[in-house]
Amino acid sequence: MLIVRKNWVHDLVFLCLLFITIQCEDVPSDKPLDESSENIKQVVDEPVEEDHVIVLSDKNFDGFINSKKFVLVEFYAPWCGHCKQLAPEYSKAAQKLKNNDPPVSLAKVDCTKETELANRFNIQGYPTIKLFKDGEPSDYDGERDENGIVKYMRQHADPNYVPPKDFVIVLGKDNFTEITEKEAIMLVEFYAPWCGHCKKIAPQLEKAASALQSKQPSILIGKVDATIEKELAEQYGVTGYPTMKIFRNGKATEYKGPREEPGIADYMLNQAGDPTKLYETMTDVKKFLKSNLDEPVILGVFDSKDDPLYKLYIDSNNAVRDDYVFGHTFAADAKHYFGLKVSSIIIAHPEYLLTQYEPKYRAFDDASGNDIQVQAFYKEYCVPLVGHYQQHIESRFSKRPLVLVFYDVNFQPEFRSMTQFWRNKVVPVARKYKNALFAVADETMFEHKLKELGLSDSGETVNVGIYNDKGQRFAMKDEEFNEETLEEFLEDFYKGKLKPVIKSQAVPKKVNPGNVQVVVGKTFDSVVMDESKEVFIEFYAPWCGHCKKLEPVIVKLAKKFKNEKNIVIAKIDATENEAHAAYEVSGYPTIYYALPGKKDKPIKMDGGRELSDLVKFIEENSVILKSKNVKQEL
């Protein structure tokens, strides 16, 4: 029995060794043991097709891009309205381009999932489209419909394709002054490479520049990278992107035109023409004076085109040609008609807007003056003692304090007497408070302003609001309107007895230290303007996709600085709350850093929106952190 058991154990050991040997021989030495798992991984990483568009992820992006000569990639977000609008056009284009020679692939990346890819390609807006040729990306600047995408990709995929000449010229410190001073008129865009709005307008400017170069004389369009040419940007007051300015022989004025072609080209062609119209006879002049029934006209009365005042008139009007109605005449009897002794620029108001205390015409006759003086003359006298506040001329009422009197304003002949009844009660008060600007405004047309003043539910026939130079507004209490109550309201305003009306959400019930502090209109002063704190403040809109993307980053930022008791990380819904005028919001999100002693001059953030960018922004501007670093070094 003992011998049998011993042989059985020996045989079992032999069989085990034999099985292991066979298994080792069956597996090639140059392949992994678990080949099936690798096959599964390859299947998982293989790009899939969705509505003819390749879906890319971080795992398969490089492999797919590098395997193709041409790939068009859309970086999108599922919630983005523009992306949803593009989707069917993009899909139809992808279907057409499948059989192109050479073949062209259209792909897409969901940036809400593939955040690393979005960061890698600095995606700042949706949709962003990039063309990858031999793996190298460039911005797509074609049309965003089926035919436009197909045409663009077939052109770029053609082996004989030669990129078109850039019509927008690049400007920098080395050529800016020379070119802008030489050109009679040109358009200049100050941009930032990361700016979504700049990317959107770039192809429009290129088309406009192409169209304008074929005109006689041609008009140039130039661009300045404001992130590099910081001195030029500062010199011309660039605070947001894109900023567009018109230059006439080196002198800059604001561009107020469209941001799409052909509107850009049409606007610039109009700007290149004369800013004033010639009226040859006094009959023509009289018709001109009566042509605008609800606003003043400006008329130049000159001897000839060689008149020094005529040349000053032209130069002065270029910058404000969109703001006023201009005309001029060389008629020999014009001076006599207007009672003028020398060449003059006159402002003529509709007679019903003039009071017994105002002259029929205002005149400027200093030919040795400059354009600033002439424009100041326009601004001073283009509003009568009590003006008529209207939407298309709101810019004329920029002087502060501004007193607006709201009621049923209608200067049509059949309603004029009642309109003048209330307006005449304002006149004596306007005469007394000459440093303020007074106007009547139709309560229906400006219902939104009544709402801002908290007067939309007022039962009064006449309501009044005052606007000061700090961006604040004050409402007159519900009481009978007359000369005495209006004057009392003005007295209280000048004595500082009135409290401003502030647009604000409800004040948050509790504040958790270390978290992002929610600021509302009523707490803006106590939080952001607190002179003992440095405040990082984000102005956002609830519907803004960029703001939603930034929200978790702001939370991380607050956690990073939670131990810095005098650094506050805050946010404010700019659509529901008001802030100080110095905190201008031109887009969402807008970020400022407010330092003690400089609360009225906050530092605006430009650049990326990653956590590292926000941290760097704070570290570069924080006095608290810099002083700590100095102490540590000592």
C-alpha positions as CSV (number, residue, x, y, z in Angstrom):
1,M,0.0,0.0,0.0
2,L,2.8,2.3,0.8
3,I,4.5,1.7,-2.5
4,V,1.3,2.4,-4.5
5,R,0.6,5.7,-2.7
6,K,4.2,6.9,-3.4
7,N,3.9,6.2,-7.2
8,W,0.5,8.1,-7.3
9,V,2.1,11.3,-5.9
10,H,5.0,11.1,-8.3
11,D,2.6,10.7,-11.3
12,L,0.5,13.7,-10.1
13,V,3.6,16.0,-9.9
14,F,4.7,14.9,-13.3
15,L,1.4,15.7,-14.9
16,C,1.3,19.2,-13.4
17,L,4.7,20.1,-14.7
18,L,3.8,18.8,-18.1
19,F,0.6,21.0,-18.2
20,I,2.5,24.1,-17.3
21,T,5.1,23.4,-20.0
22,I,2.5,23.0,-22.7
23,Q,0.8,26.3,-21.7
24,C,4.1,28.2,-21.9
25,E,4.8,26.8,-25.4
26,D,1.4,27.8,-26.7
27,V,1.9,31.5,-25.8
28,P,4.3,33.4,-28.1
29,S,7.0,35.2,-26.2
30,D,6.3,38.6,-28.0
31,K,2.5,38.7,-27.1
32,P,0.8,39.6,-23.8
33,L,-0.8,36.7,-21.9
34,D,-4.3,38.3,-21.9
35,E,-4.7,39.1,-25.6
36,S,-8.5,39.2,-25.3
37,S,-8.5,42.1,-22.9
38,E,-6.4,44.2,-25.3
39,N,-8.9,43.4,-28.1
40,I,-11.7,44.6,-25.9
41,K,-9.7,47.8,-25.2
42,Q,-9.2,48.5,-28.9
43,V,-12.9,48.1,-29.6
44,V,-13.8,50.5,-26.8
45,D,-11.3,53.2,-28.0
46,E,-12.3,53.0,-31.7
47,P,-14.2,56.2,-32.7
48,V,-17.9,55.7,-33.4
49,E,-20.0,57.5,-36.0
50,E,-23.1,59.5,-35.1
51,D,-25.2,61.0,-37.9
52,H,-22.2,60.7,-40.2
53,V,-20.0,62.6,-37.7
54,I,-17.1,60.9,-35.9
55,V,-17.4,61.2,-32.1
56,L,-13.9,61.8,-30.6
57,S,-12.7,61.5,-27.0
58,D,-9.4,62.1,-25.2
59,K,-8.6,58.4,-25.7
60,N,-8.9,58.3,-29.5
61,F,-8.4,61.9,-30.5
62,D,-4.7,61.9,-31.4
63,G,-4.9,58.5,-33.1
64,F,-7.7,59.5,-35.3
65,I,-6.4,63.0,-36.2
66,N,-3.0,61.7,-37.0
67,S,-4.4,59.0,-39.3
68,K,-6.2,61.5,-41.5
69,K,-5.0,64.1,-43.9
70,F,-7.9,66.4,-43.2
71,V,-10.3,66.5,-40.3
72,L,-12.8,69.2,-39.3
73,V,-13.6,69.1,-35.6
74,E,-16.4,70.8,-33.9
75,F,-15.9,71.5,-30.1
76,Y,-19.4,71.8,-28.7
77,A,-21.6,71.7,-25.6
78,P,-24.9,69.8,-25.6
79,W,-26.8,72.7,-24.0
80,C,-25.5,75.3,-26.5
81,G,-28.2,76.8,-28.8
82,H,-25.8,77.7,-31.6
83,C,-24.4,74.1,-31.5
84,K,-27.9,72.6,-31.8
85,Q,-28.6,74.9,-34.7
86,L,-25.3,73.8,-36.4
87,A,-25.8,70.1,-35.8
88,P,-28.1,69.2,-38.8
89,E,-26.0,71.3,-41.2
90,Y,-22.8,69.7,-39.9
91,S,-24.2,66.2,-40.3
92,K,-25.4,66.8,-43.9
93,A,-22.0,68.2,-44.8
94,A,-20.3,65.2,-43.3
95,Q,-22.4,62.9,-45.4
96,K,-21.5,64.7,-48.6
97,L,-17.8,64.8,-47.8
98,K,-17.4,61.1,-47.0
99,N,-16.8,60.4,-50.7
100,N,-14.7,63.4,-51.5
101,D,-11.4,62.9,-53.2
102,P,-9.3,63.1,-51.0
103,P,-11.7,62.0,-48.3
104,V,-12.6,64.5,-45.6
105,S,-13.8,63.5,-42.1
106,L,-16.0,65.7,-39.9
107,A,-15.8,65.0,-36.2
108,K,-17.0,66.5,-32.9
109,V,-15.9,66.7,-29.3
110,D,-18.3,67.2,-26.4
111,C,-16.4,69.7,-24.3
112,T,-18.6,69.1,-21.2
113,K,-17.2,65.6,-21.1
114,E,-13.8,65.9,-22.7
115,T,-12.6,68.8,-20.6
116,E,-8.9,68.0,-21.1
117,L,-9.3,68.3,-24.9
118,A,-11.2,71.6,-24.5
119,N,-8.4,73.0,-22.3
120,R,-5.7,71.7,-24.6
121,F,-7.1,73.6,-27.6
122,N,-8.1,76.6,-25.4
123,I,-11.8,76.4,-26.3
124,Q,-13.5,79.6,-25.0
125,G,-16.9,79.5,-26.8
126,Y,-19.3,77.1,-28.4
127,P,-19.3,75.9,-31.1
128,T,-15.6,76.3,-31.9
129,I,-14.6,74.6,-35.2
130,K,-11.0,73.8,-36.1
131,L,-9.5,72.3,-39.3
132,F,-6.7,69.7,-38.7
133,K,-4.4,69.3,-41.7
134,D,-1.7,66.7,-41.1
135,G,-2.5,66.9,-37.4
136,E,-2.0,70.7,-37.2
137,P,-5.0,72.8,-36.1
138,S,-6.2,76.1,-37.5
139,D,-9.3,78.1,-36.9
140,Y,-12.2,77.4,-39.3
141,D,-13.4,80.7,-40.8
142,G,-16.0,79.5,-43.3
143,E,-19.8,79.7,-43.4
144,R,-21.7,77.5,-40.9
145,D,-24.2,75.8,-43.1
146,E,-24.1,72.6,-45.2
147,N,-23.0,74.2,-48.5
148,G,-20.5,76.6,-46.8
149,I,-18.8,73.8,-44.9
150,V,-18.7,71.5,-48.0
151,K,-17.3,74.3,-50.2
152,Y,-14.7,75.3,-47.6
153,M,-13.4,71.7,-47.0
154,R,-13.3,70.9,-50.7
155,Q,-11.2,74.0,-51.3
156,H,-8.8,73.2,-48.5
157,A,-8.5,69.5,-49.3
158,D,-7.6,70.3,-52.9
159,P,-3.8,69.6,-53.4
160,N,-3.6,72.7,-55.6
161,Y,-5.3,74.9,-53.1
162,V,-3.5,78.2,-52.3
163,P,-4.8,80.1,-49.2
164,P,-6.3,83.4,-50.1
165,K,-4.4,86.6,-49.4
166,D,-5.2,88.1,-46.0
167,F,-6.9,91.5,-46.6
168,V,-6.9,92.5,-43.0
169,I,-3.5,93.9,-42.3
170,V,-1.6,93.2,-39.0
171,L,-0.7,96.3,-37.0
172,G,1.8,96.7,-34.2
173,K,4.0,99.3,-32.6
174,D,6.4,99.3,-35.6
175,N,3.8,100.2,-38.2
176,F,0.7,101.4,-36.4
177,T,1.4,105.2,-36.4
178,E,2.8,105.3,-40.0
179,I,-0.2,103.5,-41.5
180,T,-3.0,105.1,-39.5
181,E,-1.7,108.6,-40.1
182,K,-1.3,108.0,-43.8
183,E,-4.8,106.7,-44.4
184,A,-7.6,109.2,-44.9
185,I,-9.9,106.6,-43.2
186,M,-9.5,103.0,-42.0
187,L,-11.0,100.6,-39.5
188,V,-8.9,99.0,-36.8
189,E,-9.9,96.1,-34.6
190,F,-8.2,95.5,-31.2
191,Y,-8.6,91.8,-30.4
192,A,-7.5,89.0,-28.1
193,P,-6.7,85.6,-29.7
194,W,-8.7,83.7,-27.0
195,C,-11.8,85.9,-27.4
196,G,-14.8,84.1,-28.8
197,H,-16.4,87.3,-30.2
198,C,-13.2,88.2,-31.9
199,K,-13.1,84.8,-33.6
200,K,-16.7,85.2,-34.7
201,I,-16.1,88.6,-36.3
202,A,-12.7,87.7,-37.9
203,P,-14.2,86.2,-41.2
204,Q,-16.6,89.1,-41.4
205,L,-13.8,91.7,-41.2
206,E,-11.8,89.7,-43.8
207,K,-14.8,89.8,-46.3
208,A,-15.3,93.5,-45.6
209,A,-11.6,94.2,-46.1
210,S,-11.7,92.4,-49.4
211,A,-14.7,94.3,-50.6
212,L,-13.3,97.7,-49.5
213,Q,-10.0,97.2,-51.2
214,S,-11.8,97.0,-54.6
215,K,-13.3,100.5,-54.0
216,Q,-11.9,103.8,-55.2
217,P,-10.3,105.0,-53.1
218,S,-9.8,101.8,-51.2
219,I,-10.4,101.6,-47.4
220,L,-8.1,99.5,-45.2
221,I,-9.0,97.3,-42.2
222,G,-6.3,96.5,-39.7
223,K,-6.1,94.4,-36.5
224,V,-4.0,94.7,-33.4
225,D,-3.4,91.9,-30.9
226,A,-4.1,93.8,-27.7
227,T,-2.6,91.0,-25.6
228,I,0.8,91.7,-27.2
229,E,0.5,95.4,-28.1
230,K,-0.5,96.5,-24.6
231,E,0.7,100.0,-24.9
232,L,-1.4,100.6,-28.0
233,A,-4.4,99.1,-26.3
234,E,-4.0,101.3,-23.3
235,Q,-3.3,104.4,-25.5
236,Y,-6.7,104.0,-27.2
237,G,-8.7,103.0,-24.1
238,V,-9.3,99.3,-25.0
239,T,-11.0,97.6,-22.1
240,G,-12.9,94.8,-23.9
241,Y,-12.6,92.7,-27.0
242,P,-13.1,93.3,-29.8
243,T,-12.8,97.1,-29.7
244,M,-13.2,98.7,-33.1
245,K,-12.1,102.2,-34.0
246,I,-12.2,104.4,-37.1
247,F,-8.9,106.3,-37.8
248,R,-8.8,109.4,-40.0
249,N,-5.2,110.4,-40.6
250,G,-4.2,109.1,-37.2
251,K,-7.2,110.5,-35.2
252,A,-9.4,107.8,-33.6
253,T,-13.2,107.8,-33.2
254,E,-15.5,105.1,-32.0
255,Y,-16.9,102.6,-34.6
256,K,-20.7,102.5,-34.2
257,G,-21.6,100.3,-37.1
258,P,-22.7,96.7,-37.8
259,R,-20.5,93.7,-37.0
260,E,-21.3,91.6,-40.0
261,E,-20.6,91.9,-43.7
262,P,-21.9,93.6,-45.8
263,G,-22.9,96.0,-43.1
264,I,-19.3,96.7,-42.1
265,A,-18.3,97.7,-45.7
266,D,-21.4,99.8,-46.2
267,Y,-20.9,101.6,-43.0
268,M,-17.2,102.4,-43.7
269,L,-18.1,103.6,-47.2
270,N,-20.7,106.0,-45.7
271,Q,-18.1,107.2,-43.2
272,A,-15.7,108.0,-46.0
273,G,-18.2,110.5,-47.5
274,D,-18.9,114.0,-46.3
275,P,-20.5,114.2,-42.8
276,T,-22.7,117.1,-43.9
277,K,-25.0,117.8,-46.9
278,L,-24.8,120.9,-49.0
279,Y,-28.0,123.1,-49.4
280,E,-27.4,125.5,-52.3
281,T,-30.2,128.0,-51.8
282,M,-32.1,129.5,-48.9
283,T,-35.2,127.7,-50.1
284,D,-33.3,124.5,-49.6
285,V,-32.0,125.6,-46.2
286,K,-35.5,126.5,-45.0
287,K,-36.8,123.0,-46.0
288,F,-33.8,121.5,-44.1
289,L,-34.6,123.4,-41.0
290,K,-38.2,122.0,-41.0
291,S,-37.2,118.5,-42.0
292,N,-36.7,117.2,-38.5
293,L,-39.8,117.9,-36.5
294,D,-38.7,116.5,-33.2
295,E,-35.0,117.3,-32.9
296,P,-32.5,120.1,-33.7
297,V,-30.5,120.4,-36.8
298,I,-27.0,121.8,-37.2
299,L,-26.2,124.2,-40.1
300,G,-22.9,125.6,-41.2
301,V,-23.1,129.0,-42.9
302,F,-19.9,129.7,-44.8
303,D,-18.4,131.9,-47.6
304,S,-16.8,129.0,-49.5
305,K,-15.0,125.7,-49.1
306,D,-11.8,127.7,-48.4
307,D,-13.4,129.2,-45.3
308,P,-11.3,128.1,-42.2
309,L,-14.5,127.4,-40.2
310,Y,-15.8,125.1,-42.9
311,K,-12.7,122.9,-42.6
312,L,-13.1,122.9,-38.9
313,Y,-16.8,122.0,-39.3
314,I,-15.9,118.9,-41.5
315,D,-13.2,117.7,-39.1
316,S,-15.4,118.1,-36.0
317,N,-18.4,116.3,-37.6
318,N,-16.6,113.2,-38.6
319,A,-16.4,111.9,-35.1
320,V,-20.1,112.6,-34.3
321,R,-21.7,112.2,-37.7
322,D,-24.1,109.5,-36.3
323,D,-25.2,111.6,-33.4
324,Y,-26.6,114.7,-35.1
325,V,-28.2,116.0,-38.4
326,F,-25.7,118.2,-40.3
327,G,-26.0,120.5,-43.3
328,H,-24.2,123.5,-44.7
329,T,-24.7,126.3,-47.2
330,F,-22.6,128.9,-49.2
331,A,-25.7,130.9,-50.1
332,A,-24.9,134.6,-50.2
333,D,-28.1,135.6,-48.4
334,A,-27.8,133.1,-45.6
335,K,-25.9,135.3,-43.1
336,H,-28.5,138.1,-43.5
337,Y,-31.3,135.6,-43.0
338,F,-29.9,134.3,-39.7
339,G,-28.6,137.7,-38.5
340,L,-25.0,136.7,-38.7
341,K,-22.0,139.0,-39.2
342,V,-19.4,136.2,-39.9
343,S,-19.4,132.6,-40.9
344,S,-21.0,130.5,-38.2
345,I,-22.2,127.1,-37.1
346,I,-25.8,127.3,-35.8
347,I,-28.1,125.0,-33.9
348,A,-31.8,125.3,-34.7
349,H,-34.5,123.7,-32.5
350,P,-38.1,123.0,-33.4
351,E,-39.9,126.1,-32.3
352,Y,-42.3,124.2,-30.0
353,L,-39.3,123.1,-27.9
354,L,-38.0,126.6,-27.3
355,T,-39.1,128.7,-24.3
356,Q,-39.3,132.4,-24.0
357,Y,-35.9,132.3,-22.1
358,E,-34.0,130.8,-25.1
359,P,-32.7,132.4,-28.3
360,K,-34.0,131.0,-31.6
361,Y,-30.5,130.0,-32.7
362,R,-27.2,129.2,-31.0
363,A,-24.1,130.1,-32.9
364,F,-20.4,129.2,-32.9
365,D,-18.0,131.4,-35.0
366,D,-14.5,130.8,-33.7
367,A,-12.5,129.6,-36.7
368,S,-9.4,129.3,-34.6
369,G,-11.0,126.8,-32.3
370,N,-10.7,123.0,-32.4
371,D,-12.9,120.0,-32.9
372,I,-13.2,119.4,-29.2
373,Q,-14.6,122.9,-28.7
374,V,-17.1,122.5,-31.6
375,Q,-18.3,119.1,-30.3
376,A,-18.7,120.6,-26.8
377,F,-20.8,123.4,-28.4
378,Y,-23.1,120.7,-29.9
379,K,-23.4,118.8,-26.6
380,E,-24.2,122.0,-24.6
381,Y,-26.9,123.4,-26.9
382,C,-28.5,120.5,-28.7
383,V,-30.7,120.0,-25.7
384,P,-33.0,123.0,-25.0
385,L,-33.8,124.2,-21.4
386,V,-36.3,121.3,-21.1
387,G,-35.6,118.7,-23.7
388,H,-37.6,115.9,-25.2
389,Y,-36.0,112.6,-24.1
390,Q,-36.2,110.0,-27.0
391,Q,-34.6,106.6,-27.6
392,H,-32.7,107.5,-30.8
393,I,-31.1,110.6,-29.1
394,E,-30.5,109.2,-25.6
395,S,-26.7,109.8,-26.0
396,R,-27.3,113.6,-26.0
397,F,-28.6,113.4,-22.4
398,S,-25.3,112.2,-20.9
399,K,-24.9,115.2,-18.7
400,R,-25.5,114.7,-15.0
401,P,-27.5,115.3,-12.9
402,L,-30.3,114.4,-15.3
403,V,-33.9,115.1,-14.3
404,L,-36.5,113.1,-16.2
405,V,-40.2,114.0,-15.9
406,F,-42.4,111.1,-17.0
407,Y,-46.0,111.4,-18.3
408,D,-48.0,111.0,-21.4
409,V,-45.7,113.0,-23.8
410,N,-47.0,113.6,-27.3
411,F,-46.0,116.7,-29.3
412,Q,-48.3,116.0,-32.2
413,P,-50.4,119.2,-32.9
414,E,-53.6,117.7,-31.4
415,F,-51.9,116.7,-28.1
416,R,-49.3,119.4,-27.8
417,S,-51.2,121.7,-25.5
418,M,-51.5,119.1,-22.7
419,T,-47.9,118.0,-23.2
420,Q,-46.8,121.6,-22.9
421,F,-49.0,122.2,-19.8
422,W,-46.8,119.8,-17.7
423,R,-43.6,120.8,-19.5
424,N,-44.1,124.4,-18.6
425,K,-44.2,123.5,-14.9
426,V,-40.6,122.2,-15.3
427,V,-39.3,125.3,-17.0
428,P,-38.9,127.6,-14.0
429,V,-37.2,124.9,-12.0
430,A,-34.8,124.2,-14.9
431,R,-33.9,127.9,-15.0
432,K,-33.0,127.8,-11.3
433,Y,-30.9,124.6,-11.4
434,K,-28.8,125.4,-14.5
435,N,-26.1,122.8,-13.7
436,A,-28.7,120.0,-14.2
437,L,-30.2,118.7,-17.4
438,F,-34.0,118.5,-17.7
439,A,-36.2,116.6,-20.1
440,V,-39.7,115.2,-20.4
441,A,-40.1,111.5,-21.4
442,D,-43.1,109.5,-22.5
443,E,-44.1,107.1,-19.7
444,T,-45.1,104.3,-22.1
445,M,-42.0,104.4,-24.2
446,F,-39.8,104.5,-21.1
447,E,-41.8,102.1,-18.9
448,H,-38.6,100.2,-18.2
449,K,-37.0,103.4,-16.6
450,L,-40.1,103.8,-14.4
451,K,-39.7,100.2,-13.3
452,E,-36.0,100.9,-12.5
453,L,-37.1,103.8,-10.4
454,G,-39.7,101.7,-8.6
455,L,-42.5,103.9,-10.1
456,S,-44.1,101.5,-12.5
457,D,-47.1,101.1,-10.2
458,S,-47.4,104.7,-9.3
459,G,-50.8,106.2,-9.5
460,E,-49.5,109.7,-10.2
461,T,-50.1,111.4,-13.6
462,V,-46.5,112.7,-13.5
463,N,-43.4,110.9,-12.0
464,V,-39.9,112.2,-11.7
465,G,-36.4,110.6,-11.4
466,I,-32.9,112.0,-11.0
467,Y,-29.8,110.3,-12.3
468,N,-26.4,111.3,-10.9
469,D,-22.8,110.9,-12.1
470,K,-22.2,107.8,-10.0
471,G,-24.8,105.8,-11.9
472,Q,-27.4,106.1,-9.1
473,R,-31.0,107.1,-9.5
474,F,-33.5,108.7,-7.2
475,A,-37.3,108.7,-7.3
476,M,-39.7,111.4,-6.3
477,K,-42.2,110.2,-3.7
478,D,-45.8,109.7,-4.8
479,E,-47.3,113.2,-4.5
480,E,-49.0,115.8,-6.6
481,F,-46.6,117.2,-9.2
482,N,-46.1,120.9,-9.4
483,E,-43.4,123.5,-9.5
484,E,-43.0,123.5,-5.7
485,T,-42.8,119.7,-5.2
486,L,-40.3,119.4,-8.0
487,E,-38.1,122.1,-6.5
488,E,-38.3,120.5,-3.1
489,F,-37.2,117.2,-4.7
490,L,-34.2,118.9,-6.3
491,E,-33.3,120.6,-3.0
492,D,-33.3,117.2,-1.1
493,F,-31.2,115.7,-3.9
494,Y,-28.5,118.4,-3.6
495,K,-28.5,118.2,0.2
496,G,-27.9,114.5,0.1
497,K,-31.2,113.6,1.8
498,L,-32.4,111.1,-0.8
499,K,-31.6,107.4,-0.9
500,P,-30.8,105.8,-4.3
501,V,-33.1,103.2,-5.8
502,I,-31.1,99.9,-6.1
503,K,-32.0,96.9,-8.3
504,S,-31.4,93.9,-6.0
505,Q,-32.3,90.4,-5.3
506,A,-33.1,89.4,-1.7
507,V,-30.1,89.5,0.7
508,P,-28.8,86.0,1.3
509,K,-29.8,84.8,4.8
510,K,-26.4,83.4,5.7
511,V,-22.8,83.6,4.6
512,N,-20.4,80.6,5.0
513,P,-16.8,81.7,5.4
514,G,-14.5,80.1,2.9
515,N,-17.3,79.7,0.3
516,V,-18.0,81.8,-2.7
517,Q,-19.9,84.8,-1.3
518,V,-23.1,85.7,-3.1
519,V,-23.4,89.5,-3.5
520,V,-26.6,91.3,-4.4
521,G,-27.3,94.9,-5.2
522,K,-28.1,95.8,-1.6
523,T,-24.9,94.2,-0.3
524,F,-22.5,95.4,-3.0
525,D,-21.2,98.4,-0.9
526,S,-20.8,96.3,2.3
527,V,-18.9,93.5,0.6
528,V,-17.1,94.7,-2.6
529,M,-16.5,98.2,-1.5
530,D,-15.3,97.2,2.0
531,E,-12.0,99.0,2.4
532,S,-10.6,96.3,4.7
533,K,-10.9,93.5,2.1
534,E,-9.5,92.6,-1.3
535,V,-12.4,91.3,-3.4
536,F,-12.4,88.9,-6.4
537,I,-15.9,89.4,-7.9
538,E,-17.4,87.6,-10.9
539,F,-20.4,89.1,-12.7
540,Y,-22.4,86.3,-14.3
541,A,-25.7,85.6,-16.0
542,P,-27.6,82.4,-15.0
543,W,-28.2,81.5,-18.7
544,C,-24.5,82.0,-19.7
545,G,-22.8,78.7,-20.7
546,H,-19.3,80.1,-20.0
547,C,-20.5,81.1,-16.5
548,K,-21.8,77.6,-15.8
549,K,-18.5,76.2,-16.9
550,L,-16.7,78.6,-14.6
551,E,-18.8,77.9,-11.5
552,P,-17.0,74.9,-10.2
553,V,-13.7,76.6,-10.9
554,I,-14.8,79.6,-8.7
555,V,-15.7,77.2,-5.9
556,K,-12.2,75.6,-6.0
557,L,-10.7,79.1,-6.0
558,A,-12.6,80.0,-2.8
559,K,-11.4,76.9,-1.1
560,K,-7.8,77.7,-2.1
561,F,-8.0,81.1,-0.5
562,K,-10.3,80.2,2.4
563,N,-7.5,80.9,5.0
564,E,-6.9,84.4,3.7
565,K,-9.4,86.3,5.9
566,N,-9.0,89.5,4.0
567,I,-9.4,88.1,0.5
568,V,-13.0,87.5,-0.5
569,I,-14.1,85.4,-3.5
570,A,-17.6,86.6,-4.6
571,K,-20.1,86.5,-7.4
572,I,-23.1,88.6,-8.4
573,D,-25.9,87.9,-10.9
574,A,-25.5,90.9,-13.1
575,T,-28.9,90.5,-14.7
576,E,-30.8,91.0,-11.4
577,N,-28.5,93.2,-9.4
578,E,-26.7,96.6,-9.8
579,A,-23.2,97.5,-9.1
580,H,-21.1,100.7,-9.1
581,A,-20.5,102.3,-12.5
582,A,-16.8,101.5,-12.3
583,Y,-17.6,97.8,-12.6
584,E,-18.7,97.8,-16.2
585,V,-20.0,94.5,-17.6
586,S,-19.7,94.2,-21.3
587,G,-20.1,90.4,-21.4
588,Y,-20.4,87.3,-19.3
589,P,-18.6,86.4,-17.2
590,T,-16.8,89.6,-16.3
591,I,-14.2,89.5,-13.5
592,Y,-12.7,92.3,-11.4
593,Y,-10.3,92.5,-8.5
594,A,-11.0,95.3,-6.1
595,L,-8.2,96.6,-3.8
596,P,-8.6,98.8,-0.7
597,G,-8.1,102.4,-1.6
598,K,-8.8,101.7,-5.3
599,K,-12.4,100.4,-5.2
600,D,-13.5,102.9,-7.8
601,K,-10.7,101.6,-10.1
602,P,-11.0,97.8,-10.0
603,I,-8.7,95.6,-12.0
604,K,-10.4,93.8,-14.9
605,M,-9.3,90.3,-15.7
606,D,-8.4,89.3,-19.3
607,G,-7.1,85.9,-20.3
608,G,-7.9,82.3,-19.5
609,R,-10.5,81.0,-17.1
610,E,-8.8,77.9,-15.7
611,L,-8.1,77.7,-11.9
612,S,-4.4,78.4,-12.5
613,D,-5.3,81.5,-14.5
614,L,-7.6,82.8,-11.7
615,V,-5.0,82.1,-9.0
616,K,-2.3,83.8,-11.0
617,F,-4.6,86.9,-11.5
618,I,-5.1,87.2,-7.7
619,E,-1.4,86.6,-6.9
620,E,-0.3,89.2,-9.4
621,N,-2.6,91.9,-8.0
622,S,-3.0,91.1,-4.3
623,V,-1.2,93.5,-2.0
624,I,-1.8,91.1,0.9
625,L,-0.1,88.2,-0.8
626,K,2.8,90.3,-2.0
627,S,3.4,91.7,1.5
628,K,3.4,88.2,2.9
629,N,6.0,87.0,0.4
630,V,8.2,90.0,1.3
631,K,8.0,89.1,5.0
632,Q,8.8,85.5,4.3
633,E,11.9,86.5,2.3
634,L,13.1,88.7,5.2
